Amino acid sequence: MKKFTKIITTVSVALMLSSTFASAAMKGSKHDIGGAEGGNEGDDQRICVYCHTPHGASLVEGAPLWNKVLPSGEGFTMYGTTYAGNNPEATISGPSLVCLSCHDGVNAVNSVVNMPGRAGYNVDGTIMGAAVRMTISPVLTVANDGLTNDHPISIIYDETAASLRPKTTVLASIEGAPAADWGNYTTIQNLLRSDRVECGSCHDPHRAENGTFLRIKNTGSALCLTCHDK
């Protein structure tokens, strides 16, 4: 019994530490919607609630315990045919749709499925306080040029195109991309979702220290050269 209790205590401490590190990176960042916006009605200046909920979450691939309503995925103008002749998927995959549920400039950033507290569940989403939308954003996907002027997303990582490195390439072996910057990721394959390049391949929404939530600093194009062997 003592051994079991010790294991539980150790796991609990590890989870608390990982949560602390994540919140430390998020706190005060642009993804700290409650704190950055001064708090919205009923959120108690929480950080995680705008994306995640412990109960009643939306089931989305690559987005654990997701607390938002996703765009349909239709109506987004994709990048189109690349110079290598590859094409993105016809519609955006789930791992990138979760980002666009805020970054499309249409859906309210502070709309959630499960409000903090009791009796706050609404499958269609509830806006906490006054609606906040990203009306000024480099990723306005419904208006303007959509995704035609951004790096292709929801596109298969084709090792025969665009000087792409093999998916098995160890990140720590690439010059300018030290292992410490990648967290638990070890290969390029870890950056992909179902073998596709998605928003999260380059951005980590929980780490703001590299600017625009990049996974590593792009000094000397280090992030670009992680995949493209130029």
N, C-alpha and C positions, 0 to 999 in steps of 0.2 A: 504493500500500500504506500509506503514511504517513497519507494522508487517511482511508482506511478505519479504520485503528487509532485515529485521533483521534475519529472518529464513535463507534466502539464505546466508547471511554473516556468520552466525553461522556454517552452513554446510560447507561452503568454508574453514573456519578456521580449522574445525575438519579434513577435508581432507588434508589440507596442513600439519597439525601437524602429522597425521598418516604417510604421505609420508616422512616427515622429520625424524621420528623415524626409518622408514624402511631403508632410505638411510644412516642414521647414522650407523646402524648395518651392512650394506653392504659395506660402503666405506672403502677401504683398505683391505677388505677380499679377499679370493681367488675367490669369485664370482664377485668381482669388476674387470671385465676383461679389461675394457678400462683403468682404473687407474693403476691396478696391472701390466699390460703389457706395460704401458707407452703410451697407446692410439693406436688405429688402424686407418687406412685411413678413414676419414670422420666421425668418431664417436664422435668427440669433447670431448673425455674422458667421455662419458656418462656411466652410470651404468646400467640402466634398459633395454636399447635397445637390449642387447644380448639375452634377454628372452621374453620381452614384447613390444608390439607396440599398440598405440591407434587406428590405422587404418589398415585394411587389414590383420587381424590376422588369424592364423590357428585355426580351431574349434577343440579343444581338451578337453575332459572331465577332469575336475580338474585342468586346466591350463588356467586361464583367459588371453585373448589377447596374445596368444602365438605367438612368432616371429621366430620360427624355423621350419624346416622340420623334421618330426619325422622319426626314423627308422621304418621299416615295422613291427617289432615285431617278425618276423620270423628269425630263425637262431641263436637265443639266447639259450644257454644250461641252462635249468632251474635247480633248486635245486634237484628236484626228490622227491621220497617218504620220508616223515618224519618218525621219530621213532613212531609217533602216527598213522601212516598209511595214513596221508593226503597227497594230491598232489597239487602243484600250478596249475594255469591255463596252458593250452598248449602254449599260447603266453602271452607276457607281456601286462598288461593293460595300458591305456593311462596315468594315473597319474604317473606311473613309467617310461614309455617311454620318457616323457618329460625330465627326468633326464638323461636317456641314450642317448638322442640326443647330449649330450656332453661327458658323461662318458663312452661311448662305445669304446673310443680310436680310432675311425675311422672318425666320422664326425667332421668337424672343429668347434671349440668352438665359433669362430667369424663369423660363417655363419648365416645370418638372412634372413627372407622373405622380410621384409620391411626396407630398409636402412634409416638412418636419412636424413631429407631433402626431396626434391621433386623428383619425377620420379625415385624412387629407389625400386619399387616393383618387386619382382621376385618370383613366386610361387615355384621355384626349389631352392631358396636360393642364396644369394650372399655373398661371403667371403670379409670381410672388411680388406684390407691390405693383408699381408702374412698369409697363413693358420696357425692356432694354434690348435694343437691337444693334447689330454691328452695321450701321449705315455707312460707316467709313472703314473700309477693310480692303486689303489687297486680294481678298478671295471673295468677291461678290459674284457668286456663281449663277444667279438667276438673271441679274441685270448685266449690262455691259458685255464683255467678251466671254463671260462664263469661265470655263476652264481651258479655253483655247490658248491662253497666254501663260499657262502654268506647267510645271513639270507633269508629264502624264501620270495619272494614278489609275488604279484598277487595271493595270497592264501587266501581262506576263513578263517575268524577268527572263529574257532570252539571252543566254550566254554567247550566242553567235552574233549578236548585234551590239552596236554602240560601244565597242571595246569593253564590254562588261566582263568583270572577273568571274571565275567559277563561283557558284553558290557555296561551295565548301571552303572558300578562302577564309582563313582564320583572321579575324579583325586585328588581333594583336600583332600580326606579321606585316601589316600595311603601314608604311611610313607615314607618320603624322596622325595616326589613330591609335594611341596607346590604350592598352586593355582597361586601364582604370576609368576611362571615359565611357565605356560601353556597359557598365554594370554587369549583369549576368549574361549578356549576349556574347557569344564566342565566334560565330561565323556570319557571313552575309545572309545565309538562309534564315537566321534568327530575325533579320530585319524585314523579311517578307511575310505576307499573309496569304496562305494558299498559293504560294509561288508568285504572288503578285506584289508589285510596288504599290504601296498605299501611303497616305499622309504620315502614318506612324513609322514608316521606313526611315524618314529623315527627322521627324519631330517626336519628341517625348513630352506629352502634355503635362507631366509631373515635374519636369526639370526646366527651370527658367534661367539657370546660370549662364547658358551659352547664347542667350539672345534669341528671340522668336522660337524658343523651346527646341532648338536644334539638339540632336543627340550628341554631337561634338562640335567644337568651335570650327568654323570654316576657314580659318587662317590658312593661306596658301591653297585654298580650295580643298582642304583635307576631307571634308564631308563628301564632296563630289567624287574625289579620287578614291574614296572607299570602294565604290562600285565600278567606276569608269577607270580603266587602266590606261591612262593617257601619258 
